[in-house]
Amino acid sequence: MDTVFNQGTAAVRPFKVENGRAYGPGVLDMKGGLVMALYVIRALLENGWQETDMTVLLCGDEEMSHPFTDAVAQFKKAGAGKDAVFNLEFGRVDGSVVTGRKGTTRPTLVVEGIASHAGNEPEKGASAILELAQKTVAIHALNNFAVGTTYNVGVVSGGTMANIVADKAVGEVDVRFKTIVEAEKSIADVQRIVETNYVPHTKTTVTGNVIKFMPFETTPGVQRLYEHYASQAEKLGLAKPGQQYVGGASDAAWPAMTGAPTLCGVGPCGAGAHSDSEYIEVATLTERALLLASCIMELDEL
């Protein structure tokens, strides 16, 4: 469930607990949150809590932007009309939860040119690499840090030999944005650059210039749910959790789009997601489980 590591990684780097920390592939992002969810549900049921309905959704292809499931539709359907939605992505090291996230698109540009001998007949060629380079500069010029919309051409490939004018080049782009308006604008801006021709006789096509994840916007409902979460922490004698806006996307965006108050990053705390040093602080499994259960049981205070 929702981890980036290849099959067999757990055999090489198995789960272990040392000095109060649990290690292993995906232990933070986000198997720890899934374990916590199951124990919260178990505790509520065993203590006779049945005040309202609860929906639990587990999805295995979130890291790949849901190519194999109808998860987005399911998250929207389940979120519509809910009093609260909790995403058990990991909490930050300082205990903070997430009240906003950027959305993302991942367009791939494919440029076709005309090959020719770079020494004998360079004028007969049309360099796909040069066209992609021009487009890369144009895409990076779109960066608007003030509003939080960012563009990065992170992977490029092309050509076959140095003495051949390249007839193909590929660029993979990452785009991040804070609002739905900026999401739609970014798609239009990338398309405009795709259709702009810098090197004559080259042709560019684009795939994936669609929204992979909508932004998780910090609405008044999101802020109220955070305040509820923080107040329950105080009742339990726990430190008040901070709130963060982060650049990484998550499925919290989809129920939030329906208007449901949503909070992300309420899982156990740790660091090193997607790395060999990934860990969770074991003690936070219990603390965050108590806090989540309290939030659910006291939703009438929201």
PATORTOR-833264 format. One line per 4 residues: number of its first residue (from 0); their letters; for each residue x, y, z of C-alpha. Coordinates in Angstrom, 2 decimals. Each point is the difference from the previous one (the first is absolute). Layout:
BEGIN
NUM = A = X:Y:Z  ...
# end
This chain:
BEGIN
0 = MDTV = 0.00:0.00:0.00  1.30:3.40:-1.08  3.77:-0.42:0.04  2.58:0.81:-2.65
4 = FNQG = 2.42:-2.86:0.52  0.52:-2.90:-2.38  -1.18:-3.50:0.80  2.64:-1.78:2.07
8 = TAAV = 1.22:3.09:1.86  -1.43:-1.23:3.28  2.09:-3.18:-0.25  3.15:2.07:-0.36
12 = RPFK = -0.99:2.65:2.55  -2.53:-1.62:2.34  -2.14:1.68:2.62  1.76:0.64:3.30
16 = VENG = -0.36:2.09:3.15  3.05:1.64:1.57  0.17:2.67:2.68  -3.66:0.86:-0.24
20 = RAYG = -0.05:0.27:-3.78  -1.50:-2.41:-2.52  1.82:-0.44:-3.33  -0.91:-1.69:-3.25
24 = PGVL = -1.16:0.76:-3.55  -3.17:2.04:0.12  -0.21:0.00:3.80  -0.60:3.76:0.01
28 = DMKG = -1.63:0.50:-3.40  -2.31:-1.40:0.84  -0.31:-3.41:1.59  0.20:1.57:3.46
32 = GLVM = -3.12:2.01:-0.74  -1.86:-3.07:-1.23  0.86:-1.94:3.16  -1.13:2.95:2.08
36 = ALYV = -3.30:0.21:-1.86  -0.79:-3.66:0.66  0.69:0.34:3.71  -2.10:3.18:0.27
40 = IRAL = -2.93:-1.80:-1.64  0.48:-3.01:2.28  0.14:2.17:3.12  -3.15:1.92:-0.95
44 = LENG = -1.96:-3.17:-0.69  1.20:-1.83:3.11  -1.03:2.97:2.13  -3.51:0.02:-1.44
48 = WQET = 0.31:3.19:-2.01  -2.71:0.07:-2.68  -1.16:3.58:-0.21  0.42:0.39:-3.73
52 = DMTV = 1.11:-1.77:-3.15  3.67:-0.19:-0.88  1.49:-0.70:-3.42  3.52:-1.37:-0.34
56 = LLCG = 1.78:0.06:-3.37  3.36:-1.64:-0.69  1.67:0.54:-3.36  3.13:-1.65:-1.37
60 = DEEM = 0.84:2.15:-3.03  0.15:3.50:1.47  3.74:0.38:-0.62  -0.65:-0.60:-3.72
64 = SHPF = -2.94:2.44:-0.19  -2.62:-2.78:-0.21  0.58:-1.58:-3.41  -1.63:-3.29:1.00
68 = TDAV = -3.05:1.04:2.05  -2.96:2.38:0.09  1.29:1.29:3.33  -0.59:3.66:-0.78
72 = AQFK = -3.70:-0.58:-0.62  -0.20:-2.17:3.11  1.66:2.63:2.18  -2.35:2.69:-1.28
76 = KAGA = -3.07:-2.21:0.44  1.00:-1.02:3.53  0.99:3.52:1.01  -3.14:1.78:-1.14
80 = GKDA = -2.09:1.06:2.99  2.40:-1.32:2.66  0.42:1.89:3.26  3.75:-0.64:-0.08
84 = VFNL = 2.60:-1.80:-2.08  3.35:-1.12:1.41  2.88:-1.04:-2.24  2.52:-2.13:1.88
88 = EFGR = 3.03:1.06:-1.96  2.93:0.39:2.40  0.30:2.81:2.50  3.08:2.20:0.00
92 = VDGS = 2.88:-0.47:2.45  -1.19:2.94:2.10  -3.55:-1.42:0.14  -1.46:2.37:-2.58
96 = VVTG = -2.94:-1.02:-2.16  -0.65:1.13:-3.56  -2.71:2.55:-0.81  0.92:0.66:-3.61
100 = RKGT = 1.84:-1.61:-2.89  0.93:0.86:-3.53  -1.53:-1.79:-2.96  2.03:-1.31:-2.87
104 = TRPT = 0.16:-0.81:-3.70  2.72:-2.05:-1.71  0.10:0.84:-3.73  2.49:-1.73:-2.31
108 = LVVE = 1.15:1.81:-3.14  1.10:-2.02:-3.03  1.79:1.96:-2.71  0.57:-1.40:-3.49
112 = GIAS = 2.63:1.56:-2.24  1.95:-0.93:-3.10  3.25:-1.96:0.24  3.02:0.96:-2.09
116 = HAGN = 3.79:-0.22:0.13  1.19:2.76:2.32  3.21:0.46:-1.97  -0.96:-0.49:-3.63
120 = EPEK = -3.62:1.25:-0.19  -1.01:1.69:3.25  -2.24:2.43:-1.88  -2.23:-2.88:-1.09
124 = GASA = -0.77:-0.97:3.58  -2.45:1.30:2.56  1.21:-0.56:3.55  -2.60:-1.42:2.35
128 = ILEL = 2.42:0.64:2.86  0.28:3.68:-0.83  -3.79:0.26:-0.20  -0.39:-1.71:3.38
132 = AQKT = 2.68:2.27:1.48  -1.93:3.07:-1.12  -3.20:-1.44:1.40  1.76:-0.83:3.27
136 = VAIH = 1.07:3.63:0.40  -3.54:1.16:-0.78  -1.54:-2.41:2.50  2.38:1.02:2.79
140 = ALNN = -0.81:3.64:-0.72  -3.58:-0.77:1.10  1.09:-0.50:3.63  -1.97:2.29:2.28
144 = FAVG = 1.29:-0.46:3.54  -2.19:2.82:1.31  -3.20:-1.96:-0.69  1.61:-3.40:0.55
148 = TTYN = -0.15:-1.35:-3.55  3.21:-1.77:-0.99  1.27:-1.72:-3.15  2.97:-2.34:-0.29
152 = VGVV = 1.24:-1.90:-3.04  1.63:-2.75:2.05  0.89:-2.66:-2.59  1.22:0.49:-3.57
156 = SGGT = 1.22:-2.47:-2.59  0.69:0.09:-3.72  2.32:-0.65:-2.88  2.17:-2.99:-0.84
160 = MANI = 3.49:1.30:-0.80  1.79:3.34:0.27  0.51:0.22:-3.77  -3.68:-0.47:-0.82
164 = VADK = -2.56:2.81:0.19  -2.53:-1.46:2.43  -3.31:-1.07:-1.47  -1.65:-0.68:3.39
168 = AVGE = 0.05:1.42:3.52  -2.18:-0.57:3.05  -0.53:2.20:3.03  -1.85:-0.94:3.20
172 = VDVR = -1.51:2.89:1.93  -1.27:0.43:3.55  -2.52:2.80:0.66  -1.32:0.96:3.46
176 = FKTI = -2.77:2.46:0.92  -1.99:1.15:3.01  -3.40:0.70:-1.56  -2.31:-1.52:-2.58
180 = VEAE = 0.18:3.25:-1.98  3.79:-0.30:-0.21  -0.35:-3.68:-0.93  -2.10:0.85:-3.03
184 = KSIA = 2.33:2.87:-0.92  3.06:-2.25:0.16  -1.55:-2.47:-2.43  -0.77:2.79:-2.47
188 = DVQR = 3.50:1.51:0.36  1.76:-3.32:-0.64  -2.23:-0.63:-3.01  0.86:3.43:-1.40
192 = IVET = 3.71:-0.77:0.24  -0.53:-3.40:-1.60  -1.68:1.70:-2.95  2.69:2.70:-0.30
196 = NYVP = 2.61:-0.97:-2.58  3.57:1.22:0.61  1.94:-2.19:-2.45  -1.54:-0.28:-3.49
200 = HTKT = -1.09:-3.45:-1.14  -0.28:-1.43:3.54  -3.25:-1.29:1.47  -0.93:-0.34:3.67
204 = TVTG = -2.71:-2.07:1.64  -0.90:-0.22:3.68  -1.50:-2.69:2.20  -1.05:0.21:3.63
208 = NVIK = -0.82:3.70:-0.09  -2.93:-0.65:2.31  -0.48:0.42:3.72  1.44:-2.99:1.88
212 = FMPF = -0.90:1.36:3.42  -2.15:3.01:0.74  1.35:2.37:2.65  -1.20:-0.55:3.54
216 = ETTP = -1.12:3.53:0.78  -0.11:1.38:3.55  -3.69:0.83:0.26  -1.83:1.31:3.08
220 = GVQR = -1.30:-3.56:0.51  3.54:-1.36:-0.03  1.07:2.62:2.52  -2.93:-0.81:2.32
224 = LYEH = 0.89:-3.69:-0.08  3.60:0.84:0.85  -1.13:2.07:2.99  -2.17:-2.92:1.13
228 = YASQ = 2.99:-2.34:-0.32  2.20:2.40:1.98  -2.60:0.42:2.75  -0.29:-3.78:0.43
232 = AEKL = 3.78:-0.20:0.33  -0.18:2.53:2.83  -2.70:-2.06:1.75  2.22:-3.08:-0.18
236 = GLAK = 2.96:1.89:1.45  1.92:-0.17:-3.28  1.99:2.82:-1.55  -2.00:2.13:-2.41
240 = PGQQ = 0.83:-1.19:-3.53  1.08:2.62:-2.48  -1.36:0.26:-3.52  1.95:-0.02:-3.24
244 = YVGG = -0.55:0.70:-3.68  2.10:-2.41:-2.06  0.95:-0.40:-3.65  -0.75:-3.70:-0.30
248 = ASDA = -3.45:-1.04:-1.21  -2.35:-2.50:1.66  -3.48:-1.47:-0.23  -1.19:2.49:2.62
252 = AWPA = -0.71:2.27:-2.97  -2.93:-2.02:-1.32  -2.37:-0.01:3.01  1.00:3.60:0.74
256 = MTGA = -1.22:0.93:-3.48  -3.48:-1.18:0.97  -0.03:2.47:2.91  0.71:-2.57:2.70
260 = PTLC = 2.22:1.31:2.83  3.23:-1.92:-0.54  3.23:-0.41:1.94  3.12:-1.74:-1.33
264 = GVGP = 3.14:-1.33:1.65  -1.71:-1.27:3.17  1.93:-3.28:-0.06  3.01:-0.86:2.17
268 = CGAG = 3.00:2.33:-0.10  3.39:-0.61:-1.54  2.28:0.93:-2.86  1.86:-1.29:-3.03
272 = AHSD = -2.97:-0.92:-2.19  0.98:-1.81:-3.23  3.55:-0.59:1.26  2.04:-2.81:1.57
276 = SEYI = 0.01:1.90:3.31  -3.80:0.28:0.26  -1.29:-0.37:3.58  -2.86:0.74:2.36
280 = EVAT = 0.13:0.86:3.69  -1.78:-3.02:1.50  -1.46:1.98:2.91  -1.89:2.23:-2.41
284 = LTER = -2.05:-2.97:-1.24  -1.83:-0.06:3.32  -0.14:3.75:0.49  -1.38:0.71:-3.46
288 = ALLL = -2.43:-2.91:0.19  -1.42:1.38:3.26  -0.22:3.44:-1.52  -1.75:-1.19:-3.14
292 = ASCI = -2.47:-2.10:1.98  -0.75:2.98:2.23  -0.59:2.24:-3.02  -2.46:-2.52:-1.46
296 = MELD = -1.85:-0.56:3.26  -0.34:3.74:0.65  -1.04:1.12:-3.47  -3.02:1.74:1.52
300 = EL = 2.50:2.60:1.27  1.11:0.82:-3.54
# end
